[in-house]
Amino acid sequence: MKRLRSIPGGTRGAAVAISLVLALAVACGKRAPKSPDWVTSAPAASVMGLSGQAGWIIEQKGFQTLIEKYPLADQTLDIFLKKAHINPHQESGHISFYVLSFPGTKQASGEAKAIPSFLIQLGGFKDQEAVHMAIADAFPSEGSLALGKRELPVYVILDWNQYHVRAVADADGRIWLGELRSLAALDSGNFPARHPVTSAMEWINGKAPFQGYIRVKPILNDISGNVPEDLARNLPQGIEALAWSVTPGPAGKDSLHRFELAITGSPEGVVQVAPWVQRFVAAVSSLQGSQGAQAPEILQEKQRIGVRCQLTGEQINQALAKLSQPGISFLPRKP
């Protein structure tokens, strides 16, 4: 693995830094960190995911903007939290949102076909048993859903026209909310070992309060209307996945926060995307307000490339706008 640090001074400095080849770091023999649970448990049909600590992410504009694109998802989460009497601000768990794309179907831009293609996961709560009991008390049961070799009870959240939103608790205690077709995708398996998404997530902070992933190829092919033109235009063929995380720093408008990005793909794709990463680092580093920040660190292997840097909240929003949907944004904590 090449480990590089960009040199202050704009595009030219970044260009010099990315051309430096330092010592190989893989000889230390350390095992790569595992992807977080919300990713390893994600259904293979998911093309995008966003996750964070429950009480924190619920206030994030980026999470609110994304979930509002799926009106049924927004309503589902609101009903679930209120009826089950779950206060996310008092929970240590996380809330994750997944966008799904089913094989053999084209993701439609119309709301009717977009509504069911989501899943919401609530996991890692300090008292999962109490959460399960709250669900059983708040919602009527309706048969069961086969996941793996187990039949899991299904609870009715809401019905809207032909869509039937239900809640299921899996064998590991995670709560899943979604339309029946989306819930059935849980039985089709998770990302296989060494999948581009899990490989990318290994290079970002799995404990960060705000993190996400994108599978590039399905996004560009099926729902390109939600992707900025510069991303679709600049990322080369062979790029498979993006993963990113934000670890908030101290409260304050100009505080620095840790931002991490990883991109995976074919060896040819990673080589071709390196200049894009260089321009990305130069662009976000050149924005005003980064005084005192450490120089960005660029990491590169045969099939992945990553960036670790310190950015202000404004810079992070600029970075996220270049990576996924323009609506995703980071809201720093108030002083």
C-alpha positions in Angstrom: 0.0 0.0 0.0 1.3 3.4 -0.9 0.9 6.0 1.8 1.1 9.6 0.6 0.6 13.0 2.1 -0.4 16.0 0.0 1.7 19.1 0.2 0.0 22.4 0.9 -0.1 24.7 -2.1 -3.1 23.9 -4.2 -3.3 21.7 -7.2 0.4 21.7 -7.9 1.3 20.6 -4.4 -1.3 17.8 -4.5 0.1 16.7 -7.9 3.6 16.4 -6.4 2.3 14.5 -3.4 0.3 12.0 -5.3 3.3 11.2 -7.5 5.5 10.3 -4.4 5.9 6.6 -3.7 6.7 5.9 -0.1 7.3 2.6 1.7 5.0 -0.3 1.4 2.9 -0.5 4.6 1.4 -4.0 4.2 4.5 -5.7 5.5 3.5 -5.0 9.1 1.2 -8.0 8.9 -1.8 -6.3 10.5 -5.2 -7.5 9.5 -7.5 -5.0 7.8 -10.3 -3.7 10.0 -13.7 -5.3 9.4 -16.6 -3.4 7.8 -19.2 -2.2 10.4 -22.2 -4.4 11.1 -24.6 -2.1 9.3 -22.6 -2.8 6.1 -21.9 -6.5 6.5 -25.7 -7.0 7.2 -26.8 -4.9 4.2 -28.7 -6.8 1.6 -26.8 -7.5 -1.6 -29.6 -5.6 -3.5 -28.6 -2.3 -1.9 -26.9 0.3 -4.0 -26.6 3.0 -1.5 -26.5 3.2 2.3 -26.3 5.9 5.0 -25.9 5.3 8.7 -25.2 7.0 12.0 -25.7 7.1 15.7 -29.5 7.3 16.3 -29.7 10.5 18.2 -27.2 12.3 16.0 -28.2 11.2 12.6 -31.9 11.9 13.1 -30.9 15.6 13.3 -28.7 15.6 10.2 -29.9 17.5 7.2 -28.3 15.0 4.9 -30.2 12.1 6.4 -33.5 14.1 6.4 -33.0 15.1 2.8 -32.3 11.6 1.6 -35.2 9.9 3.5 -37.6 12.7 2.3 -37.0 11.5 -1.2 -38.9 8.3 -0.2 -42.1 9.7 1.4 -43.1 6.3 2.6 -39.8 5.8 4.4 -40.0 9.1 6.1 -43.5 8.3 7.3 -42.5 4.7 8.3 -39.7 5.8 10.6 -41.8 8.5 12.2 -44.6 6.1 13.0 -42.3 3.5 14.3 -40.4 5.7 16.7 -43.6 7.3 18.0 -45.7 4.2 18.5 -42.9 2.1 19.9 -42.0 5.0 22.3 -38.4 5.0 21.2 -36.4 8.2 21.8 -33.4 8.1 19.5 -31.6 10.8 21.6 -31.6 8.4 24.5 -30.3 5.4 22.5 -26.7 4.3 21.8 -27.7 2.4 18.7 -27.6 3.4 15.1 -30.2 4.1 12.3 -29.3 3.0 8.8 -31.1 3.7 5.5 -30.6 1.6 2.4 -31.7 2.3 -1.2 -32.3 -1.0 -3.1 -32.3 -1.9 -6.8 -33.7 -5.2 -7.8 -32.1 -7.3 -10.5 -33.8 -7.2 -13.9 -35.7 -4.0 -13.2 -35.0 -0.5 -14.1 -35.1 2.1 -11.2 -37.9 4.4 -12.1 -37.9 8.1 -11.6 -41.6 8.1 -10.8 -42.5 8.1 -7.1 -44.8 5.1 -7.4 -42.0 2.6 -8.3 -39.4 4.3 -6.0 -41.4 4.0 -2.9 -40.9 0.4 -1.9 -37.1 0.3 -2.7 -35.8 1.1 0.7 -35.0 -0.5 4.0 -34.4 1.1 7.4 -32.3 -0.7 10.1 -32.2 0.0 13.8 -29.3 -1.9 15.4 -27.0 -1.9 18.4 -29.5 -0.5 20.8 -28.5 -0.8 24.5 -31.6 -2.9 25.3 -32.6 -4.7 22.2 -35.0 -7.0 24.1 -36.9 -4.0 25.4 -37.1 -2.7 21.8 -38.5 -6.0 20.6 -41.1 -6.0 23.4 -42.1 -2.4 22.5 -42.7 -3.4 18.9 -44.8 -6.4 19.9 -46.9 -4.1 22.2 -47.3 -1.3 19.6 -47.9 -3.1 16.4 -50.2 -6.0 15.4 -48.5 -9.2 14.3 -49.1 -10.6 10.9 -47.6 -14.0 10.1 -43.9 -14.6 9.6 -41.1 -14.0 7.2 -38.5 -16.7 6.3 -35.0 -15.3 6.7 -32.3 -18.0 6.4 -33.6 -21.1 8.2 -35.8 -19.1 10.7 -39.3 -17.9 10.6 -39.4 -14.4 12.1 -42.6 -12.6 13.2 -43.8 -9.8 11.1 -45.4 -6.6 12.5 -47.7 -4.2 10.7 -46.4 -0.6 10.5 -48.7 0.8 7.8 -50.5 0.0 4.5 -50.7 2.5 1.7 -52.4 1.5 -1.5 -50.6 -1.6 -2.8 -47.6 -1.1 -0.4 -47.4 -3.0 2.9 -44.7 -1.7 5.3 -43.7 -4.2 8.0 -41.2 -4.6 10.8 -39.0 -7.7 11.3 -36.4 -8.5 14.0 -33.6 -10.7 12.6 -31.7 -13.4 14.4 -29.0 -10.9 15.6 -31.5 -8.5 17.1 -31.5 -5.8 14.3 -34.9 -4.3 13.5 -35.7 -3.9 9.8 -38.5 -1.7 8.4 -39.6 -1.8 4.8 -42.2 -2.8 2.3 -42.6 -6.6 2.0 -40.7 -6.9 -1.2 -37.7 -5.0 0.2 -37.8 -7.1 3.4 -37.8 -10.3 1.3 -34.4 -9.1 -0.2 -32.9 -9.8 3.2 -33.2 -13.5 2.5 -31.2 -13.2 -0.8 -27.9 -12.7 1.0 -25.5 -10.0 2.0 -22.4 -8.7 0.2 -20.0 -11.6 -0.4 -16.6 -11.6 1.1 -14.2 -9.0 -0.4 -17.1 -7.2 -2.1 -16.1 -3.7 -3.4 -18.3 -2.1 -0.8 -16.9 -3.9 2.2 -13.4 -3.4 0.9 -14.0 0.3 0.7 -15.6 0.5 4.1 -12.4 -1.1 5.6 -10.6 2.1 4.9 -13.0 4.4 6.7 -13.9 4.8 10.4 -16.5 2.2 11.1 -17.4 3.9 14.4 -17.9 7.4 12.8 -21.3 8.9 13.7 -22.0 9.6 10.0 -21.0 7.3 7.2 -22.2 5.9 3.9 -21.5 3.9 0.8 -22.4 4.0 -2.9 -22.1 1.2 -5.5 -21.1 3.3 -8.5 -22.1 1.1 -11.5 -25.7 0.5 -10.5 -26.1 4.1 -9.5 -24.8 5.5 -12.8 -26.8 2.9 -14.9 -30.1 3.1 -13.1 -30.6 6.3 -11.2 -28.1 8.7 -12.8 -30.6 11.5 -12.4 -29.7 11.6 -8.7 -25.9 11.7 -9.3 -24.0 15.0 -10.1 -22.9 15.2 -13.7 -19.2 15.7 -12.6 -19.2 12.4 -10.8 -20.7 10.5 -13.7 -18.4 12.2 -16.1 -15.1 12.0 -14.2 -15.1 8.6 -12.6 -13.6 6.1 -15.1 -14.8 2.6 -16.0 -13.8 0.0 -13.5 -14.7 1.9 -10.4 -17.1 -0.2 -8.2 -17.8 1.5 -4.9 -17.3 4.6 -2.8 -17.3 4.7 1.0 -17.0 7.8 3.3 -17.2 8.8 6.9 -17.3 11.9 9.0 -16.1 12.0 12.6 -17.1 15.4 14.1 -14.6 17.5 16.0 -15.3 20.1 18.6 -18.4 22.2 18.3 -18.1 25.4 16.4 -18.5 26.9 12.9 -14.9 26.6 11.9 -14.0 23.4 13.8 -12.2 20.7 11.9 -13.8 17.3 11.4 -12.2 14.0 10.2 -13.3 13.1 6.7 -12.4 9.8 5.1 -13.1 8.5 1.6 -12.2 5.2 -0.1 -12.8 4.1 -3.7 -12.5 0.5 -4.9 -12.4 -1.0 -8.4 -10.3 -2.8 -10.9 -6.5 -2.0 -11.0 -7.0 -0.1 -14.2 -9.9 1.9 -12.7 -8.0 2.8 -9.6 -5.0 4.1 -11.7 -7.4 6.2 -13.8 -9.3 7.6 -10.8 -6.1 8.7 -9.0 -6.0 12.1 -10.8 -9.7 12.6 -9.8 -8.7 11.9 -6.2 -5.9 14.4 -6.6 -8.3 17.1 -7.9 -10.8 16.3 -5.2 -8.2 16.8 -2.4 -6.9 20.0 -4.0 -10.4 21.4 -4.4 -11.6 20.8 -0.8 -8.2 21.8 0.6 -8.2 25.1 -1.2 -11.5 26.3 0.4 -11.1 28.9 3.0 -11.3 27.8 6.6 -8.8 25.0 6.9 -6.2 26.7 9.0 -4.5 24.3 11.3 -5.6 21.2 9.5 -3.2 18.4 9.0 -2.1 17.7 5.4 -4.4 15.2 3.7 -3.2 11.6 3.5 -3.6 9.6 0.4 -3.5 5.8 0.5 -3.4 3.5 -2.6 -3.4 -0.2 -3.3 -3.9 -2.2 -6.4 -7.7 -2.2 -6.1 -8.5 0.8 -3.9 -7.5 4.3 -3.1 -8.4 6.5 -0.2 -8.1 9.9 1.4 -8.0 10.9 5.1 -8.2 14.6 5.9 -9.4 17.3 8.3 -12.1 19.6 6.9 -14.6 22.2 8.2 -18.3 21.5 8.0 -18.6 23.7 4.9 -15.7 21.8 3.2 -17.3 18.4 4.0 -20.6 19.5 2.4 -18.7 20.5 -0.7 -17.0 17.1 -0.7 -20.2 15.2 -0.2 -21.9 17.1 -3.0 -19.2 15.9 -5.3 -19.5 12.3 -4.2 -23.2 11.4 -4.0 -26.5 13.3 -4.1 -26.3 17.0 -3.8 -28.8 16.8 -1.0 -26.5 14.9 1.4 -24.9 17.4 3.9 -23.2 17.4 7.2 -24.5 19.5 10.1 -21.8 20.2 12.8 -22.8 20.3 16.4 -23.7 23.7 17.8 -21.2 25.3 20.3 
